[in-house]
Amino acid sequence: MDRFGAVSANVTPRPGAREGWRPKASGAPHRQPRILIIANQKGGVGKTTTVINLATALAAVGNRVLVLDLDPQGNASTGLGIPQSARAHGTYDLLMGAAAIDETIVSSEVPGLDVVPSTVDLAGAELELIDMERREYRLRDALRGAPSQYDYILVDCPPSLNLLTLNGLVAADAVLVPLQCEFFALEGLTHLLKTLDRVRRNLNSTLELQGVVLTMVDTRNNLTNMVAADVRQFLGDKVYDTVIPRNVRVSEAPSHGKPVLLYDFKCAGSQAYIRLAREILRREKEGVI
Protein backbone atom coordinates (compact mmCIF):
# COMPACT_ATOMS: atom_id res chain seq x y z
CA MET A 1 0.00 0.00 0.00
CA ASP A 2 1.43 3.43 -0.90
CA ARG A 3 1.34 6.61 1.17
CA PHE A 4 -2.10 7.48 -0.16
CA GLY A 5 -3.54 4.29 1.28
CA ALA A 6 -6.94 3.10 0.15
CA VAL A 7 -7.69 6.30 -1.76
CA SER A 8 -4.96 5.91 -4.37
CA ALA A 9 -6.77 3.16 -6.24
CA ASN A 10 -9.05 5.83 -7.69
CA VAL A 11 -6.24 8.02 -9.01
CA THR A 12 -3.67 7.34 -11.71
CA PRO A 13 -0.68 9.72 -11.52
CA ARG A 14 0.53 10.93 -14.91
CA PRO A 15 4.31 11.27 -15.36
CA GLY A 16 5.47 14.50 -16.95
CA ALA A 17 8.46 16.50 -18.11
CA ARG A 18 8.86 18.30 -14.79
CA GLU A 19 7.91 17.52 -11.22
CA GLY A 20 4.42 18.68 -10.38
CA TRP A 21 3.42 19.90 -13.85
CA ARG A 22 2.16 17.21 -16.19
CA PRO A 23 1.04 17.94 -19.73
CA LYS A 24 -2.54 17.09 -20.68
CA ALA A 25 -2.90 13.82 -22.52
CA SER A 26 -2.80 14.10 -26.30
CA GLY A 27 -6.22 14.35 -27.88
CA ALA A 28 -7.98 15.36 -24.64
CA PRO A 29 -10.41 18.26 -25.06
CA HIS A 30 -9.16 21.62 -23.82
CA ARG A 31 -11.07 23.04 -20.88
CA GLN A 32 -10.36 25.70 -18.35
CA PRO A 33 -10.10 24.55 -14.74
CA ARG A 34 -12.88 25.66 -12.41
CA ILE A 35 -11.46 28.12 -9.89
CA LEU A 36 -12.91 27.99 -6.38
CA ILE A 37 -11.80 30.34 -3.63
CA ILE A 38 -12.35 29.06 -0.11
CA ALA A 39 -13.00 32.21 1.90
CA ASN A 40 -14.31 33.57 5.15
CA GLN A 41 -13.45 36.94 6.64
CA LYS A 42 -13.51 35.32 10.08
CA GLY A 43 -10.54 33.19 11.14
CA GLY A 44 -10.69 29.85 12.90
CA VAL A 45 -13.58 28.41 10.88
CA GLY A 46 -11.65 25.60 9.18
CA LYS A 47 -10.88 27.46 5.96
CA THR A 48 -7.38 26.08 5.31
CA THR A 49 -8.36 22.66 6.67
CA THR A 50 -11.17 22.60 4.13
CA VAL A 51 -8.83 23.60 1.28
CA ILE A 52 -6.34 20.85 2.13
CA ASN A 53 -8.84 18.06 2.63
CA LEU A 54 -11.37 18.99 -0.04
CA ALA A 55 -8.54 19.18 -2.59
CA THR A 56 -7.33 15.76 -1.47
CA ALA A 57 -10.84 14.32 -1.63
CA LEU A 58 -11.44 15.75 -5.13
CA ALA A 59 -8.17 14.18 -6.26
CA ALA A 60 -9.15 10.91 -4.58
CA VAL A 61 -12.27 10.61 -6.73
CA GLY A 62 -10.32 11.16 -9.94
CA ASN A 63 -9.88 14.90 -10.48
CA ARG A 64 -6.67 16.79 -11.16
CA VAL A 65 -6.44 19.58 -8.57
CA LEU A 66 -4.15 22.55 -8.02
CA VAL A 67 -4.07 24.29 -4.62
CA LEU A 68 -2.98 27.91 -4.77
CA ASP A 69 -1.81 29.13 -1.35
CA LEU A 70 -2.59 32.84 -1.16
CA ASP A 71 -2.24 33.10 2.63
CA PRO A 72 1.11 34.51 3.85
CA GLN A 73 0.99 32.06 6.78
CA GLY A 74 1.48 29.26 4.25
CA ASN A 75 -0.53 26.74 6.26
CA ALA A 76 -2.04 25.07 3.20
CA SER A 77 1.45 24.49 1.79
CA THR A 78 2.68 23.08 5.09
CA GLY A 79 -0.44 20.94 5.56
CA LEU A 80 0.15 19.38 2.14
CA GLY A 81 3.73 18.53 3.05
CA ILE A 82 5.54 21.13 0.92
CA PRO A 83 8.85 21.93 2.71
CA GLN A 84 10.36 25.41 2.66
CA SER A 85 13.22 24.07 0.53
CA ALA A 86 10.74 23.27 -2.27
CA ARG A 87 9.27 26.79 -2.34
CA ALA A 88 11.75 28.48 -4.68
CA HIS A 89 8.82 30.17 -6.42
CA GLY A 90 5.25 30.63 -5.29
CA THR A 91 2.17 32.81 -5.27
CA TYR A 92 4.24 35.95 -4.58
CA ASP A 93 6.18 35.46 -7.83
CA LEU A 94 2.92 34.77 -9.63
CA LEU A 95 1.31 38.02 -8.44
CA MET A 96 4.41 40.09 -9.17
CA GLY A 97 4.86 38.65 -12.64
CA ALA A 98 8.26 37.22 -11.71
CA ALA A 99 7.31 33.67 -12.70
CA ALA A 100 4.75 31.94 -14.91
CA ILE A 101 2.38 29.54 -13.22
CA ASP A 102 4.06 26.42 -14.60
CA GLU A 103 7.29 27.58 -12.90
CA THR A 104 5.64 27.74 -9.47
CA ILE A 105 3.87 24.36 -9.32
CA VAL A 106 5.16 21.73 -6.88
CA SER A 107 4.00 18.13 -6.50
CA SER A 108 2.37 16.99 -3.28
CA GLU A 109 2.32 13.45 -1.88
CA VAL A 110 -1.25 13.10 -3.11
CA PRO A 111 -1.56 11.68 -6.63
CA GLY A 112 -3.33 14.21 -8.84
CA LEU A 113 -2.81 17.13 -6.44
CA ASP A 114 -0.24 19.90 -6.99
CA VAL A 115 0.46 23.12 -5.09
CA VAL A 116 1.54 26.68 -5.83
CA PRO A 117 3.04 27.34 -2.39
CA SER A 118 3.15 30.44 -0.25
CA THR A 119 6.55 31.96 0.51
CA VAL A 120 7.69 34.47 3.14
CA ASP A 121 7.72 37.21 0.49
CA LEU A 122 3.93 37.05 0.26
CA ALA A 123 3.64 38.87 3.59
CA GLY A 124 4.76 42.11 1.91
CA ALA A 125 2.84 41.60 -1.31
CA GLU A 126 -0.11 43.77 -0.35
CA LEU A 127 2.06 46.87 0.05
CA GLU A 128 3.70 46.21 -3.31
CA LEU A 129 0.35 45.65 -5.01
CA ILE A 130 -1.09 49.00 -3.93
CA ASP A 131 0.69 51.01 -6.63
CA MET A 132 0.50 48.41 -9.40
CA GLU A 133 -1.71 48.65 -12.45
CA ARG A 134 -4.64 46.24 -12.45
CA ARG A 135 -3.81 45.38 -8.85
CA GLU A 136 -7.08 43.51 -8.30
CA TYR A 137 -6.60 41.47 -11.49
CA ARG A 138 -3.01 40.24 -10.99
CA LEU A 139 -4.03 36.70 -10.07
CA ARG A 140 -6.69 36.44 -12.77
CA ASP A 141 -4.21 37.53 -15.41
CA ALA A 142 -1.62 35.04 -14.13
CA LEU A 143 -4.08 32.15 -14.15
CA ARG A 144 -4.95 32.65 -17.80
CA GLY A 145 -1.91 30.48 -18.46
CA ALA A 146 -2.98 27.76 -16.01
CA PRO A 147 -2.25 24.24 -17.30
CA SER A 148 -5.49 22.91 -18.72
CA GLN A 149 -5.10 19.39 -17.33
CA TYR A 150 -6.44 20.61 -13.99
CA ASP A 151 -10.13 20.16 -13.26
CA TYR A 152 -10.10 22.43 -10.19
CA ILE A 153 -7.96 25.20 -8.77
CA LEU A 154 -8.65 25.76 -5.06
CA VAL A 155 -7.45 29.09 -3.65
CA ASP A 156 -6.70 29.49 0.06
CA CYS A 157 -6.76 33.14 1.07
CA PRO A 158 -6.13 35.11 4.29
CA PRO A 159 -8.98 35.37 6.84
CA SER A 160 -9.55 39.03 6.01
CA LEU A 161 -10.61 41.21 3.11
CA ASN A 162 -7.35 42.57 1.72
CA LEU A 163 -5.79 42.81 -1.73
CA LEU A 164 -4.75 39.16 -1.65
CA THR A 165 -8.30 38.00 -0.92
CA LEU A 166 -9.65 40.46 -3.47
CA ASN A 167 -7.34 39.01 -6.12
CA GLY A 168 -8.72 35.58 -5.29
CA LEU A 169 -12.32 36.75 -5.58
CA VAL A 170 -11.69 38.47 -8.91
CA ALA A 171 -9.97 35.37 -10.33
CA ALA A 172 -12.51 32.84 -9.06
CA ASP A 173 -15.54 31.31 -10.71
CA ALA A 174 -17.17 30.71 -7.33
CA VAL A 175 -16.73 31.00 -3.57
CA LEU A 176 -17.01 28.16 -1.10
CA VAL A 177 -17.57 29.32 2.48
CA PRO A 178 -16.63 27.17 5.49
CA LEU A 179 -18.81 28.19 8.42
CA GLN A 180 -18.33 27.18 12.03
CA CYS A 181 -21.59 26.70 13.87
CA GLU A 182 -21.39 29.55 16.36
CA PHE A 183 -23.10 32.92 16.74
CA PHE A 184 -20.23 35.17 15.59
CA ALA A 185 -19.76 33.08 12.47
CA LEU A 186 -23.25 34.07 11.35
CA GLU A 187 -22.30 37.73 11.62
CA GLY A 188 -19.16 37.09 9.57
CA LEU A 189 -21.21 35.32 6.90
CA THR A 190 -23.44 38.39 6.50
CA HIS A 191 -20.39 40.61 5.94
CA LEU A 192 -18.92 38.13 3.45
CA LEU A 193 -22.11 37.97 1.40
CA LYS A 194 -22.13 41.77 1.18
CA THR A 195 -18.50 41.66 0.02
CA LEU A 196 -19.34 39.10 -2.66
CA ASP A 197 -22.14 41.32 -3.91
CA ARG A 198 -19.81 44.32 -4.18
CA VAL A 199 -17.16 42.27 -6.01
CA ARG A 200 -19.82 40.92 -8.37
CA ARG A 201 -21.09 44.41 -9.17
CA ASN A 202 -17.70 46.05 -9.66
CA LEU A 203 -14.96 43.53 -10.48
CA ASN A 204 -16.20 40.04 -11.36
CA SER A 205 -19.76 39.86 -12.64
CA THR A 206 -19.72 36.06 -13.01
CA LEU A 207 -18.70 35.30 -9.41
CA GLU A 208 -21.05 32.78 -7.78
CA LEU A 209 -21.64 31.51 -4.28
CA GLN A 210 -20.67 27.87 -4.71
CA GLY A 211 -22.00 26.91 -1.31
CA VAL A 212 -21.59 26.96 2.45
CA VAL A 213 -20.18 23.99 4.34
CA LEU A 214 -20.78 23.71 8.08
CA THR A 215 -17.56 22.85 9.91
CA MET A 216 -16.54 21.70 13.41
CA VAL A 217 -20.06 20.38 13.90
CA ASP A 218 -20.97 18.81 17.23
CA THR A 219 -24.57 17.64 17.05
CA ARG A 220 -24.65 17.22 20.86
CA ASN A 221 -24.44 21.00 21.18
CA ASN A 222 -27.79 22.82 21.02
CA LEU A 223 -26.16 26.02 19.71
CA THR A 224 -24.64 24.07 16.83
CA ASN A 225 -28.04 22.76 15.83
CA MET A 226 -29.67 26.20 16.15
CA VAL A 227 -27.01 27.91 14.00
CA ALA A 228 -27.17 25.16 11.39
CA ALA A 229 -30.97 25.50 11.19
CA ASP A 230 -30.73 29.30 10.86
CA VAL A 231 -28.15 29.09 8.07
CA ARG A 232 -30.17 26.52 6.14
CA GLN A 233 -33.32 28.63 6.50
CA PHE A 234 -31.44 31.72 5.27
CA LEU A 235 -29.50 30.19 2.34
CA GLY A 236 -31.56 27.13 1.47
CA ASP A 237 -29.84 24.65 -0.85
CA LYS A 238 -26.69 26.77 -0.96
CA VAL A 239 -25.81 24.98 2.29
CA TYR A 240 -24.35 21.54 1.63
CA ASP A 241 -26.04 18.50 3.12
CA THR A 242 -22.61 17.23 4.13
CA VAL A 243 -21.24 18.65 7.37
CA ILE A 244 -17.70 18.39 8.73
CA PRO A 245 -17.71 17.03 12.28
CA ARG A 246 -15.42 18.19 15.04
CA ASN A 247 -12.77 15.47 14.86
CA VAL A 248 -9.44 15.20 16.66
CA ARG A 249 -7.79 13.39 13.74
CA VAL A 250 -8.51 16.36 11.47
CA SER A 251 -6.79 18.61 14.01
CA GLU A 252 -3.78 16.31 14.35
CA ALA A 253 -3.08 15.81 10.64
CA PRO A 254 -1.43 19.22 9.86
CA SER A 255 1.30 18.63 12.46
CA HIS A 256 2.33 15.62 10.35
CA GLY A 257 2.27 17.61 7.11
CA LYS A 258 -0.55 15.50 5.74
CA PRO A 259 -4.22 15.86 4.80
CA VAL A 260 -6.41 13.88 7.15
CA LEU A 261 -7.21 11.47 4.30
CA LEU A 262 -3.56 10.41 4.34
CA TYR A 263 -3.25 10.56 8.10
CA ASP A 264 -6.36 8.51 8.93
CA PHE A 265 -8.54 7.65 5.96
CA LYS A 266 -11.18 5.88 8.04
CA CYS A 267 -11.84 8.64 10.57
CA ALA A 268 -15.09 10.63 10.54
CA GLY A 269 -13.38 13.79 9.22
CA SER A 270 -11.87 12.01 6.21
CA GLN A 271 -15.13 10.38 5.28
CA ALA A 272 -16.96 13.73 5.59
CA TYR A 273 -14.58 15.40 3.13
CA ILE A 274 -15.00 12.52 0.68
CA ARG A 275 -18.78 12.99 0.92
CA LEU A 276 -18.41 16.75 0.46
CA ALA A 277 -16.32 16.28 -2.69
CA ARG A 278 -18.92 13.92 -4.11
CA GLU A 279 -21.75 16.31 -3.26
CA ILE A 280 -19.96 19.23 -4.94
CA LEU A 281 -19.34 17.17 -8.07
CA ARG A 282 -22.93 15.92 -8.13
CA ARG A 283 -24.35 19.43 -7.72
CA GLU A 284 -22.15 20.80 -10.49
CA LYS A 285 -23.17 17.98 -12.80
CA GLU A 286 -26.82 18.70 -12.07
CA GLY A 287 -26.30 22.45 -12.40
CA VAL A 288 -27.20 23.08 -8.75
CA ILE A 289 -24.61 25.69 -7.74
C-alpha positions as CSV (number, residue, x, y, z in Angstrom):
1,M,0.0,0.0,0.0
2,D,1.4,3.4,-0.9
3,R,1.3,6.6,1.2
4,F,-2.1,7.5,-0.2
5,G,-3.5,4.3,1.3
6,A,-6.9,3.1,0.1
7,V,-7.7,6.3,-1.8
8,S,-5.0,5.9,-4.4
9,A,-6.8,3.2,-6.2
10,N,-9.1,5.8,-7.7
11,V,-6.2,8.0,-9.0
12,T,-3.7,7.3,-11.7
13,P,-0.7,9.7,-11.5
14,R,0.5,10.9,-14.9
15,P,4.3,11.3,-15.4
16,G,5.5,14.5,-16.9
17,A,8.5,16.5,-18.1
18,R,8.9,18.3,-14.8
19,E,7.9,17.5,-11.2
20,G,4.4,18.7,-10.4
21,W,3.4,19.9,-13.8
22,R,2.2,17.2,-16.2
23,P,1.0,17.9,-19.7
24,K,-2.5,17.1,-20.7
25,A,-2.9,13.8,-22.5
26,S,-2.8,14.1,-26.3
27,G,-6.2,14.4,-27.9
28,A,-8.0,15.4,-24.6
29,P,-10.4,18.3,-25.1
30,H,-9.2,21.6,-23.8
31,R,-11.1,23.0,-20.9
32,Q,-10.4,25.7,-18.3
33,P,-10.1,24.5,-14.7
34,R,-12.9,25.7,-12.4
35,I,-11.5,28.1,-9.9
36,L,-12.9,28.0,-6.4
37,I,-11.8,30.3,-3.6
38,I,-12.4,29.1,-0.1
39,A,-13.0,32.2,1.9
40,N,-14.3,33.6,5.1
41,Q,-13.5,36.9,6.6
42,K,-13.5,35.3,10.1
43,G,-10.5,33.2,11.1
44,G,-10.7,29.8,12.9
45,V,-13.6,28.4,10.9
46,G,-11.7,25.6,9.2
47,K,-10.9,27.5,6.0
48,T,-7.4,26.1,5.3
49,T,-8.4,22.7,6.7
50,T,-11.2,22.6,4.1
51,V,-8.8,23.6,1.3
52,I,-6.3,20.8,2.1
53,N,-8.8,18.1,2.6
54,L,-11.4,19.0,0.0
55,A,-8.5,19.2,-2.6
56,T,-7.3,15.8,-1.5
57,A,-10.8,14.3,-1.6
58,L,-11.4,15.8,-5.1
59,A,-8.2,14.2,-6.3
60,A,-9.1,10.9,-4.6
61,V,-12.3,10.6,-6.7
62,G,-10.3,11.2,-9.9
63,N,-9.9,14.9,-10.5
64,R,-6.7,16.8,-11.2
65,V,-6.4,19.6,-8.6
66,L,-4.1,22.6,-8.0
67,V,-4.1,24.3,-4.6
68,L,-3.0,27.9,-4.8
69,D,-1.8,29.1,-1.4
70,L,-2.6,32.8,-1.2
71,D,-2.2,33.1,2.6
72,P,1.1,34.5,3.8
73,Q,1.0,32.1,6.8
74,G,1.5,29.3,4.2
75,N,-0.5,26.7,6.3
76,A,-2.0,25.1,3.2
77,S,1.4,24.5,1.8
78,T,2.7,23.1,5.1
79,G,-0.4,20.9,5.6
80,L,0.1,19.4,2.1
81,G,3.7,18.5,3.0
82,I,5.5,21.1,0.9
83,P,8.8,21.9,2.7
84,Q,10.4,25.4,2.7
85,S,13.2,24.1,0.5
86,A,10.7,23.3,-2.3
87,R,9.3,26.8,-2.3
88,A,11.7,28.5,-4.7
89,H,8.8,30.2,-6.4
90,G,5.2,30.6,-5.3
91,T,2.2,32.8,-5.3
92,Y,4.2,36.0,-4.6
93,D,6.2,35.5,-7.8
94,L,2.9,34.8,-9.6
95,L,1.3,38.0,-8.4
96,M,4.4,40.1,-9.2
97,G,4.9,38.6,-12.6
98,A,8.3,37.2,-11.7
99,A,7.3,33.7,-12.7
100,A,4.8,31.9,-14.9
101,I,2.4,29.5,-13.2
102,D,4.1,26.4,-14.6
103,E,7.3,27.6,-12.9
104,T,5.6,27.7,-9.5
105,I,3.9,24.4,-9.3
106,V,5.2,21.7,-6.9
107,S,4.0,18.1,-6.5
108,S,2.4,17.0,-3.3
109,E,2.3,13.4,-1.9
110,V,-1.3,13.1,-3.1
111,P,-1.6,11.7,-6.6
112,G,-3.3,14.2,-8.8
113,L,-2.8,17.1,-6.4
114,D,-0.2,19.9,-7.0
115,V,0.5,23.1,-5.1
116,V,1.5,26.7,-5.8
117,P,3.0,27.3,-2.4
118,S,3.1,30.4,-0.3
119,T,6.6,32.0,0.5
120,V,7.7,34.5,3.1
121,D,7.7,37.2,0.5
122,L,3.9,37.0,0.3
123,A,3.6,38.9,3.6
124,G,4.8,42.1,1.9
125,A,2.8,41.6,-1.3
126,E,-0.1,43.8,-0.4
127,L,2.1,46.9,0.1
128,E,3.7,46.2,-3.3
129,L,0.4,45.6,-5.0
130,I,-1.1,49.0,-3.9
131,D,0.7,51.0,-6.6
132,M,0.5,48.4,-9.4
133,E,-1.7,48.7,-12.5
134,R,-4.6,46.2,-12.5
135,R,-3.8,45.4,-8.8
136,E,-7.1,43.5,-8.3
137,Y,-6.6,41.5,-11.5
138,R,-3.0,40.2,-11.0
139,L,-4.0,36.7,-10.1
140,R,-6.7,36.4,-12.8
141,D,-4.2,37.5,-15.4
142,A,-1.6,35.0,-14.1
143,L,-4.1,32.2,-14.1
144,R,-4.9,32.6,-17.8
145,G,-1.9,30.5,-18.5
146,A,-3.0,27.8,-16.0
147,P,-2.2,24.2,-17.3
148,S,-5.5,22.9,-18.7
149,Q,-5.1,19.4,-17.3
150,Y,-6.4,20.6,-14.0
151,D,-10.1,20.2,-13.3
152,Y,-10.1,22.4,-10.2
153,I,-8.0,25.2,-8.8
154,L,-8.6,25.8,-5.1
155,V,-7.5,29.1,-3.6
156,D,-6.7,29.5,0.1
157,C,-6.8,33.1,1.1
158,P,-6.1,35.1,4.3
159,P,-9.0,35.4,6.8
160,S,-9.5,39.0,6.0
161,L,-10.6,41.2,3.1
162,N,-7.4,42.6,1.7
163,L,-5.8,42.8,-1.7
164,L,-4.8,39.2,-1.7
165,T,-8.3,38.0,-0.9
166,L,-9.7,40.5,-3.5
167,N,-7.3,39.0,-6.1
168,G,-8.7,35.6,-5.3
169,L,-12.3,36.8,-5.6
170,V,-11.7,38.5,-8.9
171,A,-10.0,35.4,-10.3
172,A,-12.5,32.8,-9.1
173,D,-15.5,31.3,-10.7
174,A,-17.2,30.7,-7.3
175,V,-16.7,31.0,-3.6
176,L,-17.0,28.2,-1.1
177,V,-17.6,29.3,2.5
178,P,-16.6,27.2,5.5
179,L,-18.8,28.2,8.4
180,Q,-18.3,27.2,12.0
181,C,-21.6,26.7,13.9
182,E,-21.4,29.6,16.4
183,F,-23.1,32.9,16.7
184,F,-20.2,35.2,15.6
185,A,-19.8,33.1,12.5
186,L,-23.2,34.1,11.3
187,E,-22.3,37.7,11.6
188,G,-19.2,37.1,9.6
189,L,-21.2,35.3,6.9
190,T,-23.4,38.4,6.5
191,H,-20.4,40.6,5.9
192,L,-18.9,38.1,3.5
193,L,-22.1,38.0,1.4
194,K,-22.1,41.8,1.2
195,T,-18.5,41.7,0.0
196,L,-19.3,39.1,-2.7
197,D,-22.1,41.3,-3.9
198,R,-19.8,44.3,-4.2
199,V,-17.2,42.3,-6.0
200,R,-19.8,40.9,-8.4
201,R,-21.1,44.4,-9.2
202,N,-17.7,46.0,-9.7
203,L,-15.0,43.5,-10.5
204,N,-16.2,40.0,-11.4
205,S,-19.8,39.9,-12.6
206,T,-19.7,36.1,-13.0
207,L,-18.7,35.3,-9.4
208,E,-21.1,32.8,-7.8
209,L,-21.6,31.5,-4.3
210,Q,-20.7,27.9,-4.7
211,G,-22.0,26.9,-1.3
212,V,-21.6,27.0,2.4
213,V,-20.2,24.0,4.3
214,L,-20.8,23.7,8.1
215,T,-17.6,22.8,9.9
216,M,-16.5,21.7,13.4
217,V,-20.1,20.4,13.9
218,D,-21.0,18.8,17.2
219,T,-24.6,17.6,17.1
220,R,-24.7,17.2,20.9
221,N,-24.4,21.0,21.2
222,N,-27.8,22.8,21.0
223,L,-26.2,26.0,19.7
224,T,-24.6,24.1,16.8
225,N,-28.0,22.8,15.8
226,M,-29.7,26.2,16.1
227,V,-27.0,27.9,14.0
228,A,-27.2,25.2,11.4
229,A,-31.0,25.5,11.2
230,D,-30.7,29.3,10.9
231,V,-28.1,29.1,8.1
232,R,-30.2,26.5,6.1
233,Q,-33.3,28.6,6.5
234,F,-31.4,31.7,5.3
235,L,-29.5,30.2,2.3
236,G,-31.6,27.1,1.5
237,D,-29.8,24.6,-0.9
238,K,-26.7,26.8,-1.0
239,V,-25.8,25.0,2.3
240,Y,-24.3,21.5,1.6
241,D,-26.0,18.5,3.1
242,T,-22.6,17.2,4.1
243,V,-21.2,18.7,7.4
244,I,-17.7,18.4,8.7
245,P,-17.7,17.0,12.3
246,R,-15.4,18.2,15.0
247,N,-12.8,15.5,14.9
248,V,-9.4,15.2,16.7
249,R,-7.8,13.4,13.7
250,V,-8.5,16.4,11.5
251,S,-6.8,18.6,14.0
252,E,-3.8,16.3,14.4
253,A,-3.1,15.8,10.6
254,P,-1.4,19.2,9.9
255,S,1.3,18.6,12.5
256,H,2.3,15.6,10.4
257,G,2.3,17.6,7.1
258,K,-0.5,15.5,5.7
259,P,-4.2,15.9,4.8
260,V,-6.4,13.9,7.2
261,L,-7.2,11.5,4.3
262,L,-3.6,10.4,4.3
263,Y,-3.2,10.6,8.1
264,D,-6.4,8.5,8.9
265,F,-8.5,7.6,6.0
266,K,-11.2,5.9,8.0
267,C,-11.8,8.6,10.6
268,A,-15.1,10.6,10.5
269,G,-13.4,13.8,9.2
270,S,-11.9,12.0,6.2
271,Q,-15.1,10.4,5.3
272,A,-17.0,13.7,5.6
273,Y,-14.6,15.4,3.1
274,I,-15.0,12.5,0.7
275,R,-18.8,13.0,0.9
276,L,-18.4,16.7,0.5
277,A,-16.3,16.3,-2.7
278,R,-18.9,13.9,-4.1
279,E,-21.7,16.3,-3.3
280,I,-20.0,19.2,-4.9
281,L,-19.3,17.2,-8.1
282,R,-22.9,15.9,-8.1
283,R,-24.4,19.4,-7.7
284,E,-22.2,20.8,-10.5
285,K,-23.2,18.0,-12.8
286,E,-26.8,18.7,-12.1
287,G,-26.3,22.5,-12.4
288,V,-27.2,23.1,-8.7
289,I,-24.6,25.7,-7.7
